[in-house]
Amino acid sequence: MHIFKSTPIYEVLFTCAKYAILTDMKTVTRFAPSPTGYIHIGNLRSAIYPYLIAKQEQGTFILRIEDTDRARYVEGATELIEDTLKWIGLDWDEGPEKGGENGPYFQTQRQEIYIEWAKKLITAGRAYADPTPSEQIAKYREEASKNKQAFLYRNYRPDNTPEWEPGMPLRFKAEPKERKYHDEVFGDKVMLPETQDDIIIIKADGLPTYNFAHIVDDATMGVTHIFRGQEYLPSMGNYLAIYEALGLDTPKFVHLPHILAPSGNKKLGKRDGAKSAVDYRADGILPEAMLNFLACLGWNDGTEDELYSKEDLIKKFSIDRIQHAGARYDEQKLIWLNGQWIRRLFAEDAKALYERTKDFWPENNADDDYKFKIFSIIYDRLKTLGDLKTMTSYFFEDPTVDMSMIESNKALKKLSEHEIQDILRQAIDKLRSIEDWTADNLQNALNELLESTGHKPAELFGLIRLSVSFAPFSPALHDTLSVLGRERSLARLNAVITAYSRD
């Protein structure tokens, strides 16, 4: 394949991309977010599916930053996107930081490419400069509204348009007709003429619109599968018209059903309680759980399985199992999955999971050995790593004696103050006699104490548990006492006796 220096850049890129596709049909997918803030979980799901297909078929997954909307651009958002993808485990093959043969990967750096492709449309008579003031366009809209007609700019297309030059909007010249295509999720579709219009493809600032730029980018990068939300379906008429005008073959279209609000009757939005991936990460949601949860929002492999690792998803994911209907967002399911993943990862490598907890403990001066002992007895009660702050504070500082917790406890409220003190004195005597303060020895001593006092487990163990923790929940009593240590455990039991003696 010979390409001469005089060949326009758009023809070079297109020829290379088309040649690559024809020679090996390599699967190429992309995630193309806009750097306008944090990544909404719906956007993140749109990155997961193309990643899985690319990895499954030994293809290429591209990260492309669509940063042409400068009014909504947020400083630092690109880095946030990259960090979120790394956190959830979606390592891109080409894109920012990594480079690749299809760069640049920022749309603002591809302006020359878009201009070359736009000139091709101008030459073919399929694009025109539009000097019409925005005020006049607003009047056209009002006129269409008064006539109870859908506004189509092509009905007001100006005559004798000037030669286009940068600084002037450039519009695509529509040739409306019935256009058919196949969507991998929604099946065969038909776009009617009324869905096609003279849309702007190059703005007055010289940057392209999404409607034009993504088609050029996908073509020059050899993208074979386009994954995006179903909200783009109404625009397919215009997209198909541009593909045709540019002489491009269409890729596979995979439009994803909406993620619905918990009520199930509308698209999920910020007001419905959905947080960003960054917020969930800060709350202690594991990336394995988030990936698992989002991948299954609108997809399943036909089994009853619920836990999927990234490797499982790469192996099992298939486009034909994406459901047509929207998937209801259930945050409780995410939290449940997170608890399951905490237990699974602890079993696989407890120390590695512990290393991820660094930012979630309450303020303390304890060493890692002590905290790992705590983690080892409490991990199976955690729903998120963030629970560590509220569930472990009594391991680091003595809790305030709260007799109301004892008096409101279902099993303990029938006991008199004298009985409570008597039980605690017997417990102190028994526990003090243990020579080797281990979990097993503590369990044996507690069982013997249960037999000698004649109290029910809920009374005896419940009272001791509350006295050493004053927490709503705690690990198994013998494990808790073992980690707290002899001196601290006995001191807390004595503190409760003292509190009752003062009354």
BELURRA-V942369 format. One record per run of one state. SS is the DSSP state (A for helix, B for strand, O for the rest). FROM is the first residue (numbers start at 1). TO is the last residue. If there is no record, write none. Layout:
# BELURRA-V942369
SS FROM TO
SS FROM TO
This chain:
# BELURRA-V942369
O 1 8
A 9 24
O 25 27
B 28 31
O 32 40
A 41 56
O 57 59
B 60 63
O 64 64
B 65 65
O 66 76
A 77 88
O 89 93
B 94 95
O 96 98
B 99 99
O 100 105
B 106 106
A 107 109
O 110 110
A 111 123
O 124 126
B 127 129
O 130 133
A 134 146
O 147 152
A 153 156
O 157 169
B 170 172
O 173 178
B 179 183
O 184 186
B 187 191
O 192 192
A 193 195
O 196 199
B 200 202
O 203 207
B 208 208
O 209 209
A 210 220
O 221 224
B 225 229
A 230 246
O 247 251
B 252 256
O 257 258
B 259 260
O 261 266
B 267 267
O 268 269
A 270 272
O 273 276
A 277 283
O 284 286
A 287 295
O 296 298
B 299 299
O 300 309
A 310 316
O 317 318
A 319 321
B 322 322
O 323 326
B 327 328
O 329 330
A 331 355
O 356 367
A 368 381
O 382 386
A 387 391
O 392 392
A 393 395
O 396 402
A 403 407
O 408 416
A 417 432
O 433 438
A 439 453
O 454 456
A 457 469
O 470 476
A 477 484
O 485 485
A 486 502
O 503 503
